[in-house]
Amino acid sequence: MKKILLVEGDRPIREWCTLHLTTQGHDVAALSDPRQALEFTRSRLPDLIVIAADSRSTGAFALAASVRSHSRTARTPILFLVPTQDAVAMTQASEIESAAVVSKPPVRAVFIDAVDRSLALAEADNGGSPEESLPGATRRPFAPGPSSLAMETKEATVLTIVLRNLVSLARSLRSTSLDALLQRFVAEAREIVLGHGGWVVRVDATGLLALFEAGPNSRRSHATRALDSALAALLAARRIKRWAETELPDAPAPTLSIGCGVHTGDVIVARLALGGPMSSCIAGQTADVANRLNGRAKGLAWGIAVTETAALRTESRFQFGRRATLTDTDHGVTVPILEALGYNPGVATPDELVMMAEVREAVLANAMLARLAGDVDPETADRTIVFTGGRAIGRDGLPELPDRRVERRIGQGKFVTTYATRNTATGLDELAKTLALAETPVDFVERYLDEYRILSTVEQRNVVNIHEVGSTGAHAFVAVEGLKGEPLSDTIRKRVSIGTALTLLAQMALALDALHDLGLFHGGLRAEHYRFRDERVLVLTDFNVTSRVLALLARDGDDQAAGLDFARGARADFRALGLILLALLSTDSATVESALAGRMPERAEALHLPVQLSQIQPCLDGLLGVEGRKPFERAEEVLVEVLALKDIWSRPVFTET
């Protein structure tokens, strides 16, 4: 039996939580006042504290700060209950306990699972009960202090990512387009930092400040991960520009100028709750220098400025160029700085070379933007441009899905948001594609779900399994099998044997046949849409449903056009299969990248395989529809060609099918 303290001001929810916790065998003390809860915590030392928090009250986060800052209770795990739509409270709670936040009103399965996980993690971390822990051995690394303040000093790396040309963008874009662009920029920058093991200290419309610390599971230093994030931000700026060109057609193509600063040193990390909600912040000379680096880099026409201290901790992974200095007048020191040019190809693995070339190009392009005139001129220096967004920039509340624990967001499209989830009933990892009913056209939702209901009838192992198609009060959703194997595009860049290439071709063709037999086609097939299961079975995981539904709605009622679309789409799918086969068999990197991007190589000779592979040429020609061959439109035609080749190579063709 575990002792659990529940702090919830809403009586019905307090009683609901108490009921379900006691049925699990726990000893529950339910209180409504955070001040009483603090005294209870210090006298009774519960195994878990469940705190209901929202952005309107300060008591919940003050209670959390007091618990964390006292040596006797600092190891006690905290689980937050936060209203689903309260993004501010969700962000604050996540900064304190990133893996222990449950949306309110809670769902029983999700709530009980979160409680069990918090208790299990605490037991594993503590190696015993809270009473047995030493005063200095806190689960949170901050030193004890007043109830409103917890802080420590540690060596870490600070990263600034700044959008330099905000004023220029505000002048050239409509307010709605500017809002969408900034939302996208901030969201991508945040995801990059989190993906490299950092945490976001401060975020606004023009960028963010992030901290990278040493961790037990981090193979690379915090300085390396910070510089990785800075280079990824430059690549993200190029992606956002391409996205804006298609999603913001009413606006001129925006160019984003990005500035980054990276500095390593002693950082004061503090969590404060001074008469308001708890917030995290950093301070000290390291943070000050990092903030000033972007301005210095702008004056030098650099994209990324790295202090020498940080560069020395990044080993040999990166290339650096020009040198300069930054004068820190507040502390009376001169800091040597370097220009980051990208990655060092000499330490690259084969699958990293293409990415490193793209980064180098992005760095050079961004450096050119740094040479352009700044945003502020004498006429507008005393003016302030103010704009507001349709929704708060920050972490959105995760949706509540039946029998599923939503873990993190992994993708965002025009209407569809994809989350990594765990099915609490089966224990399986899934991907949940969700549509917010209040923000998505009804006819799109209906068509989208109908297509997935049709796809859920497929029982072919080379097509991803559709586990459930349904809706809640706020979201429609599709739950699909979660695959952890690498995408086919990564395998192609590593190169495979000829027998394996033909085996993969057979599996891809069978997946397309299963799709076409339902009267559906993909229409935008790429190698990355196939992914491996653990047993190395190749699986079609993406069906291009959003694009296809939008096209169908645009031609609604035109049956003849719909029939032509299917005929062209089915043929286009097999042509895409030909390009994937070309990438599998080619040794020319330019040909491989063109094929992976879905484009025919610019050189005609690239379509002709080497003489030692001439037996496969008829199959490739049939897929691509070239050289006078009748274009393939069925898997049967592909399999006939592949079977004719089964004795040519020593490895059997169908060992994996």
N, C-alpha and C positions, 0 to 999 in steps of 0.2 A: 504494500500500500504506500503510495506517494502522497506527500503533503503538498497541496496546490492552493495557492492564494489567488482568488479571482477578484479583480477590481473593475467593476462595471456599474455605471450610474443608471443605466436603463434596466428597470426591474424585470420586464419580461425576458430580455436577453440574459440577464444575470441568473434567473431561475432556469432558463433553458440550458445554459452552459453547466450549471450546477447539477442538473438532472443527468445529463449525458456523461459528465465526468464521474459522478458517483456510481453510475451503472458500469463503469469501467474498473471499479474497485478503488478509486482514489478518495482520499480524505480531503474534502474541499471546504475552505473558509471563504465565504463570499462577502465582500465589503463594497460600499458605494463611494466612500471618501478616501482619496489617495493619502491624506494625512494620517488617517487611522491605519492605512495599509503599511505605511513606513514603519510605524511603531510595531505593528504585528510582525513585519519581516525581520526586524532586528531581534525580537524576542523569541520568535518561533522558528526562524530559519527554514522557510518552505523549500521544497525541492524544485518548484517552478512557480513563477508569477505570471499570470495572464492579465494583461492590462488593456483595457479599452481606451483608445486614444483618437482624438480628432483635432483639427486645426483651430477649433473655437475655444478649447480649454487648454490650460497650461499645466494642470496638475498631473496629468498622466506622464508627460515627458520629464517634469521635475522629479516625479517619483522614480523614474528610470535612472535619472542622473544621480539621485541620492543612493540608490541601490548599487550602482556601478562604482561610486566613489568611496564606499565604505568597505574596509578590508574584510569584514565578516560576511558581507553579502555580495561582494563583487563577482563571485563565481556562480551565483544563483542565475539560472537561465530565465530569460524573459520572452514571452510570446505576446505579440501585439494583435489586437482586434481593431481594424481600421475600416471606416465606411468605404464602400467600393468607389464612390465618386470623389472622395477627398484626396486629391493627388498630393497636396502639400503635406498632409499628415502621413500619407503613404511613403513619401520621400524621406521624411524625418525618421519614421520608424525603421525604414530599410537601412538608413545610415547607422542605426544603433544595432539592429539585429537583422542583417540582410536576408537570412534564411528562415526567419521566424516571424512572418507577417501573414495574417489571415484576414481576408476581406469580411466585412460585416454587412448584413446579417450572415452568420456563418452557416456553412453546410456541414452536417454531422460528420460525414466521412472525411472531409478535408480538415475539419477542426480536430477530430480525434487523432488523425494521422499526424498533424502538426504537433500536437501535445506529445505523442509517443516519440517522435523524432527529437524534440527538444530534450526530453528526459533521457533518451538514449545517448545523445551527443554529450550532455552534461556528465553522465555517468562515465563515459569514455574519457572525457577531458579531465575530470577531477580525479579519477581513480579511487573514489570514495565519496563520502558525504561531505557537505559544506563544513560541518563542524571539524572535520579532520584536516582541513586545508590550512596551510600557514598563512599568516596575515599578508605577507608579500606576494604569495602565489596566486594572484588574481587572474581570472579568465580573461579579463580585459587588461591590456598592458599599462593602463594609466595609473599613476601613483595616487594614493588616497589624498583627498583634499576636502574642501567645504562641499556641502550638499549640492551647490549650484555649479561646481567647477571640477573637472577632472582633466589633467594634462600631463604630458611627458615630453622629453626631448629625445629625438632619435635621428640617426643618419638615414636620409631618404633622398629621393630625386623628385623635383617639382617640374611639372610641364605646363606651359601655357600654350593654348591654341587660340589664335585671334583671327577674326574676319576683318581684314584691313580696310576694305572699300565699302563699308556699310552706307555711308552718305551717298556715294555714287549709285549704289543699288537703289536706295530710297528715291533718288531723283528719276531713275529710268523705269522703275517697275510700279505697277499698281499696288495698292496696300495689300490686297488679298494675295497677289503673287509674291510679294515680299514676305508676307507672313508664312506662306507655304515653303518658301525657299529657306527662311531662317529656321523653321521647325525642322526641316530636313537636315540642314547643316548641324544643328545642335544635337539632334538625335543620332546622327552618324558619328559625330565626334564622341559622344557619350559611350556609344556601343564599342568604339575602337578602344577607348581607355579601359572599359570593363573587360573587354576581351583580352587585353594584355596584362590583366591583374592589377590595375590601378583603381583608385576610387576618386570620384569627382568631389572636389572641395567646394567649388563655386561655379555656377553656370548662369549665363545671361544670353541675350540675343546675339552677341558678337563672338561668343566662344566660351571657353571654360578654363579652369585651373584644376589640375589633377596632381595627386600624390602617389608615388610608387614606393613601396616598402619591400624589405627583404621578407621572403616567405619560405616555409619549409618545403613547399612543393614547386618552387620556381627554379628551373634549371639556369635561367639567365638572370643577370644582376638587375636591380631596379633601374639603373641608368640605361641599360640595354633596352629594357621593356618600354621605358619612356621615349627613347629615340625611335624605336619601332613604331610607337603610336604616332609620333610626329610625322614620320614618313607616310604612314597609312592615311593620315589626315590630308596630305597633299593629293594622294590618289583619290580619296573620297571627294575632294573638291571637283575633280574632273568627272567623276560619276554623277555628281549632283548637277553639273552643267549639262551633261547629256540627258539626264532625267528632266530638267527644266525645259529643254528644247522640245520634248514631246508632251509633257504634262502641263506646261504653261504656254500654250501656243499664242496667247494674246499678248505676250510680253517678248521684248527682244532677248536673245540668248544672253544670259548673265555670265559674267566672268568673275570668279571668286579668287581674290588674292588672300592667301593664307600666310600668317606669320607664326612661328613657333620659337619658344625658348626652353632650354633644358639646363638645369643646374642641380648639382648634388652637394649636400652638406647637412649640417645639423638643422633640424626643423622642429619647431615647437608645435605639437599637435594638441588641440584643446577641444573639449566638448563643454558647451556652456548652456546654462538654463537660468538666465538672470531675469526673472519676472516674465518669462515668455516661453515659447516652445524651445526644446533643446535643438541646438545647431552645432555642427562641427566646423572647425576652422584651423588654419595653420598660420604661423607667424614666424618672424625672425629674419635674419639676413638672407638666408637661402631663398625664402619666399620673395623677398624684396628684389633680389637680383633676377630671379626667374621672371618676375613681372616686367622688369625693365629691359630684358633681352630682346623682346619683339621690337620695341622702339629703336634700339640700337641696330638690330638686324635690318629694319626698314631703311635706316639712313645709309647702311652699307650695301643696299640692294641684295640682301641675302633673304632666303626663305626661312631657313632654320639656323639659329645660333645656339651653340653648345659651349658651355664653359669648359675650360681645360680639365677641371676637376671631374666633371661628368664624363668627358671623352676618355679619360684614363681608365674609367671603370666599365667601358663598353667593349673591352678586349679588342679583337681585330675584325669585328663584324662589319664595321662601317668605314666609309671613305670620307676624309675631311679635306677641305681646300684652304682658302685664305685664312689668315690669322689677323686678329685685331684685339683691342682691349675695351673693357667697360669700366668707367670710373664710378665707383660707389661712394659718392660724397658723404652720405650719412655715416658710413663707417670708416671713411678715410683710406680706402684700399682701391687698387686697380686690379681688375679681374681679367686674365687672358681668356679670349673666346675664339672659337673656330667655326667655320662654315661647314655644315653637314651637306655632303654632295650625294649621298645615297649609300648603297651597300658595296662591300668589297667582293667582287666576283670570285676572288681566289678562295674564299671560304664557303662558296655556295654549293648546295647540293643540286643535282640536275633539275629537279622540279622547281627550284627557286630562281633559275636564271631568267625566265620570262618575266616574272614578277619584279626582279631587280632591274631589268631593263626599263620596265614601265615606270618604276620609281625614279630612276635617273632622268627619264624624259619629263616626268611631272615636276621634279626639282628644278630643272633648267627652265621649264615654262613658267613656273611660279617666280623664279628669280627675275625673269623678264618683266613680270607684272610689278615686282618690287621697285623697278626703275621708273615706273610711271609716276605722275604727279599724285600727291596725297589727296585725301578726301577734303581737307580743310583749306580754304583760301581766305584772304583777309575779309572779303565781303560777308562770308558766312561763319566766321570764327566765333561770333557772339550769338549764334542761333542754335537752338536745340531742336532736333527732329524727334518727335515722340510718336510712337505707333504702338498698337495693341494687337494681340493675336486672338483668334477665335477660341483657343484653349490654352491652358497654362503649359509652358515649356517645362518638361520634366518627365518623370516616370509616371505613365498612366497606370491606373489601377488594373490589376490582372482580372480577366473575366472569371466568373464562377461557372464551371461546367460540371454536369452531373457525373459522379463517380470518377472524377479526375482531379489530380493536383497539378495546377498550372505552375510551371517552374520558371520559365523566362520567355521573353519575346525573342524570336529569331528572324523575323521577316515582316516587312510592311509593304503592301501594294496599294493600288488605288482604292479598292474596297475591302480587300482581304488582309487580315493580320494573322500571322502564323506563330504559334507558341509550341515550345517543347513541354509535353505533359507526361504524367505517369498515371496510368489507369489503376486506381486504388483497389478495384475488384480483382483484376487479373495480374497486377504487378508488371504489366508490359509498358515499355516506353512507346509514346505515340507523338505524332505531330497533329495539332489541332488548328485547322483553318477556320477562322471566325469572321463573321460579318456583323457589325453593329446594326441592329434593325432600325434604330432611330436615324441613322446616317446613310443608309443604303437604299436605293430604289427597290420597291417591292417586286417589280417584274424581274429585276436582276437576281434578287435573292431566290425567287422561285425557280428560274431557269438554272441557276448555279446548283441548287440542291438537287433538282431533277437530274442533271447530268451525273452528279456523284451517286445518286440512287441507282442509275443505270450501271455505272462503273462498279458499284458494290456487288453486282451479280457475277462479275468475272471470277472464275476459279482457275487461274492460270498462274503458275509459280513465278513467271517472269514479269508479272504485273503486281504492283504494290497492293496490299490488302486494305480495303476500306472497312474499318471497324464499326463506324456508326455515323449516320446522318441525322441531325436533329436540331432542336432549338430550345432556348430558354426564354425567359421574359425579355431579355435584353439582346441576346445574340443567337444567330444561327451558326451552326458549326458542323464541320466534317472532321472526324477522327480517323487518321490513317496510320498504318504501321510505321513505327520509327526505326529507321535503318542507320546503323553506325558505320557501315562499310564506306570506303572511299568512293567518290564519283568516278565514272569511267574516264572522264577527261584527265584526272590525275594518273590513272593507270596508263593511258596512252602516252603521256609525257615520260613515263618511266620505261616504256617499250615492252612489248610482249612477243612471245614466239609466234610463228605463223600459224601453228596448230591452235594456239589459244585465240588468236585473232579470228579464225574461222568459227571456232566454238562460240565466241562472243557474238559474232554476226548472226549465227543461227538463233541464239537466244533473243537478240534484239528483234529479229524478224517475227518470231513467234509472239512476242509481246505486241507488236503492231497488228498482227492478224487478230488477236483477241480484242483489240480496240476497234478495228475496222468492222469486225463481225457485229458489233453493237450499233453500227451506223455512225460512229464517231471517228474523228481524226485528230491528230495533234496540231499540225499547222506551223509549229515553230521548233521542231525537234533539234536537240543538240546533245552532245555526248554527256554533258553534265546532268541531263535528265535521267540518265541511267546510273544506278548505284548498286553496290554489292551487298548481299546479305553476308552473314558471318560464314556460311558454307560456300562462299564464292559463287553463288548464283546471281546472275545479273538481272536487275529488276528495274522496270520503268516506273519512276516515282512521280513524274510530273505529267499532267495531261493538258496544260495550257487552257484550262477551262475558262478563266476570266476573259482572255482575248476572244475565245470562240463565242462565248455568250454575248459579249458586246457586239460582235459582228452579226450574230443572229438577230439581236434586237434591232440593229440598224436596218436589217432586211426583213423584218417580221412580216409574214404573210406572202412573201415571194418564194413559193415552193420551187420554181424553176431555178432561181438563183441559189437556193439552198442545196439543190441537187448538184449544180455545177461546183459549188463550194466543196462538197464532199469529194467529188471526183478529183478535183484539183488538189485538195488537201491530202487525200490518200496517196496520190502519186508523189506529192511533195514530201510525204513522210519517208517513202522509199528512196527518194533522191537524197534526203538527209542521211539515210542509212549508208548510201554510197559514199558520202563525204566522211562519215565516221570510219568506214572501212579504209578509205584512202589515208586517213590520219593514222590508223592502226598499222598500216603497211609501209608508209613513207618513212624515209630516213632524212628528208629535207625539213629542217625546222620551220621554214617559211610556209611550206606546203601544209605541214601539220597544223600550224596556228590558223591558217586560212580555213582549213577544213573544220577545225574545232569551232570557229566563229560562224560556220554555216555558209561560207563563201567558196565559190569555185576559185582555185588558184589562178593568178593572173597569167602564169606561163602555161601554155597548152601542153608542153611536154611533161608537166607535173602530173597530168592525168594518166600517163603511161607508166606502168609499173616496170621495175628493172627486169631484164631478160630472165633472170632466175625465178621470177614470179609471174611469168607470162601466162601460166596456166590459170591464174586467178583473174586475168584481165577481162575475159568475157563476163564474169560475174560482176565486176566493178562497172563495166560498160552498161550492163543491164540495169543496175541500180541507178546509175546516173542518167541513163537514157541517151547515151552518146554512141558514136561510131556505128550508127545504123541499127543498133540492137533494139528489139522490142522492149520497151520499158517494163521493168518488174512492177507488179502491183499486188502480189500475194507472197506470203512466206513460202508457199510450196515451190514457187519458181526459184527462190533463193536456195532452199534446201536441196533441190535437184542439182544445182551447180556445186554446192558444198559437198554433197555426197560423192560426186564424181571426182573430188580431190582427196578423198579420205585415205587413199593408199600412197599419195605422193610424199607426205611427211611422216616421219616415224611416230609422232605423237598422234594417238587416235583423236578424231575431230570431236566426238560427242561424249568424251569422258566427263564433262561437267554439265551435260543437259539431261 
